[in-house]
C-alpha cells in the first residue's frame, strides 16, 4: 500500500453527498491510493461528518499538479476577497450534527 | 484436472466470526460444495477495503478448491459502501496491526475447525493485505503457507512506525513459521524493488522457505483488472504460480486444480 500519509482538520461548511446536502465537520487529507482516479497515489480529500457515519462523505481525488493548483487558487481567491473587505467571520459551530 | 463432465458447486455468503478480543466481525466465506476435505485460505483485503474484487478473489479460491474466508478488517469502522468505510479507516491511519492479527487468527481458527477442513490453512493478501499476510505468518501460529502480493511497508523507515503499526514486519522475519510466496512488480514504488531485495536478504539470512517473483513491466496491484495497473500477462502467470504454491503446501483439493484454467 499505502503511504498512510493523512491528516484531519476540523472544518465548517456544507457538502453535497449521495443523499443531498449535509453539514461538514471534518476534512481528511491524504496522499495515498485513490479509489477511482487512474493513478497509484493521489491527493485525496474527504469532506465528512463522522457523526453521521461513513456515508456522509464528499470525496475528491487529485493529481499532485491539480492539488497544488487548487491550493493556489483557494489562496488567491481568499486574498482577493480579503482585499475587497468581503471575508466573513466563520459562524459559531452549531450544536447539532444532522443534515441541513 | 477439471473435466467438463464433473459436477461443480460453490456456496458463498456473509457470515460472522470471532475476531480480535472475541469481537464478532463479518466475513465473506466461499467454499466448494461437497464433503471435502478442503484446505483453507484466509483472504486479507487491501487498503481500498472489503470490496468487490476481494469477493471475487474469495470465490476464485473456492473455485480452485479452497474454503476461503475474507474477514472484514474494517468492520469496527461502521457500515456503508466499501469505499466510504475504507476512506474512514484511511483517515484514521489504518487499522492496528494487533487488531488485524487478532481478526486473522480468528479466521484461521474458524477454517481449521470446519468439519471438511484438510487441516491446512494458508493466508493470502495484497497491498496492505500482503503486509498483513506476511505479518500473520510471522506472528500468528498455525498458518501453513503465506502469499504476499506487493505488500508495502513490510520494510519501514523509523519515521513510518506508528502506534498502530509499531514494528516493521521485516523485523519479525525470524519468526516466519511457514513457506512464503511473494509476487511483486519492478515498477512498484511501495514496495520498491530495493525493499523487496532487503526482505529477501532477511529471509535468506534466517533460512526461510520462500519464492519471490519480480515481474517486469508491472507495478503495484497488477492483478486488479479494474485498475490502470492491471497487467494481463503478469497477472495470469502470478495466479498460476500462486495456485501451484498453495497446492504444494496446503494440499490439492480435487477435482478442481490450477491447471483447470
Interface residues (C-beta under 8 A of the other chain):
Chain A: X1 X2 X3 X4 X6 X8 X26 X28 X30 X32 X33 X35 X38 X39 X40 X44 X46 X48 X50 X53 X54 X55 X57 X59
Chain B: X46 X47 X48 X77 X78 X79 X80 X81 X83 X84 X85 X86 X87 X88 X90 X91 X93 X94 X127 X128 X131 X151 X152 X153 X160 X162 X165 X189 X190 X219 X220 X221 X227 X228 X229
